[in-house]
Amino acid sequence: MKSLLLTVLLLGLVAVLTAQEPLLDDQEDYSGTWYPKAMVHNGSLPHHKLPTRVFPVKVVSLEDGDLEVTVTIWKEDQCHEFKFVMRKMEEPGIYSTFHGKKTVHVEKTSVEGHYIFYCEGLHNGKSFGMGKLMGRNPEENPEAMEEFKKFIQRMELQEKNMFVPEIRDECVNESD
């Protein structure tokens, strides 16, 4: 169950961005706060596992090019915070996480401050993939959303599996 939760977490974070020429990792600083604006999956997640509310994602660039990511999820009326490291691979914009079981692709879109993270891997022997349009601010951006839809087509994903979760600034437990 914990593995599935972490998979969904990572899937929520993911992206292969749609830039024409990806930047080298040492040219791009991913540190800071990122807001999930839209998500898509390859049909591998049941509807009840998809997040309805999301929270800002914190990313810290580490000295060796790796990224430390802090994600908060809402599950069973509780906030759950997870921290994990995405290990820089040789190819720019490609990271490995969860002991090499998941691969995350990160590329810049043509819209300033917007990226698409795409995570893929195996979970319980089944292939999964999830993309996430991320922005440096929480405001909607129609141009970025159009690029995300083109990404969905390019990756041969189905637009019916795209959703726009509610963005909240912080997670507060219902009992608090």
N, C-alpha and C positions, 0 to 999 in steps of 0.2 A: 504494500500500500504506500509506504514511504517512497519507494522507487517511482511509482506512478505519479505521486504528488510532485516529486522533483522533476520528472519528465514533463509534466504539464507546466510546471514552473519554467523550465528551460524552453519549452516550446513557446510559452508566452513571450519569451525574450527574443527570440530568434530573428535571422535575416540574411538573405542574399540580396544585396542592394542593386539598384538598376543603373548605376553610373556607366558611362561609356568607357572611361578609363579609371579603374580603381586606383585609389591613392595607396602609396606604400604605408605600411603600419607606422613607420617612424615619422611620417608626415602628418598623421591624423591623431589628435588627442580625443579619445572617446570619454575622458573623465567628465563627470558632472551628473546632472539629473536629466533623465529621459522620460518622456511621457508616451505611453502606448496609445496610439490613435486608432488603429484598426488591426485586426488579426485575421488570419486565414489558416486553415488546416487542410490536410490532404484527405480528409474523410475518415481518419483513423481514430478520432476522439468522439466518444458518445456525447450527445447534446448536454447531458447533466454534468459533464466534466469541464465544460467551457466556462471561463470566468465571466460574470455579469458586471463586476466592478473591478477596476484595476487601480493601481497606485503608482506613483513615480518610482522609477528604477534608478538606483544609484550605482555609478560605475567609477572605479578608481583604476587608473593606469599604473601598473607596477613597473619597476625598473627594467625588467627583462622583456617588456612588451606584452606580458600577460595582463589580463583584466580581472579585477575582483568586482563581482556583481552582487548587489543586495536587492532582493526582490521581496515584496510583500504581497501575499495573496489572502483572499477572503474565502474561508471554507468553514462550513458549519457554524456560521455566525461568530467566527473568531478570526482575528488577525494572526497570520503566520509569516514570520520573516525568515528568509533563507539567504545564506551567503555562499557563493561558490566562485571558483577561479576558472576562467577561460584561458587555456594555454595557447599561446601564439604558435602557429604552425609556420612552416617555411614559406608557403604561398601567402602573399599579402591578403588581409581581410578574412583569413580562415583561422578558426580557433577550435580546439578540442576541449571537451569537458566531461565530467563524470567518468574519469578513468579511461578516456578514449572512446567511450560508448556513444557519445553524441558529437556532432560536428556543427559548428555555427559559422555561417557565412555572413560577413558584414561588408556592405558597400554603400557608398554615398549615392543619394538620388541627386537629380539636377536641381531640386528645391533646397535652398539653403537651410541647414539645420535639421534635415530629415534624412533618415536612413531606414533601410529595411533589413531586419535581422531574420535569418532563416535557419532553423535548426532541423537537423535530420538525424535519424539513427534507427536503432531497433529497440523495441520494448516488448518483452515477453515473446520474442521471436517474430514480431510483426513490424514492418516498416512504418515509420511515421515521419511527418514533416509539418512544420508550422512556421508561418511567417508573421512578422509583426512590423507595422509601420511605426517608427519611433520619431519623436520630435523633441527639440530642445525646449519647446514651450507647449502648453496644453491647448492652445487655440487650434480650431479646425483650419485646415488648409486644403481647399478643393484641388489645387494643382498637385499637391503631394498625394492626395487620395487617388487622383487619376493615374499617377505613376504606379501606385500600389496595385491598381486594377490591371494595368499593363503587365506588371510583374506576375500577377496571378495567371494571366493568360500565357505568358512566356514560360512559366513553370508548369503549365498544363494542369493547374489546379482549377477548382470550380468556384465561380463567384458566389454560388449559393452557400459555400462554406466560409464566406467572409462575414465578419461581424464587427460591430463598433461597440465596445464595452463602455460603461460609464466610468469616467476618470474622476477619482477623488484625490484630494491633496494629501490626506493622511488616513490611516486605518485606525478606527476606534472600535473596540469590542462593544457589542450591543449591551453587555452587562455593566459597562463602565459608565 
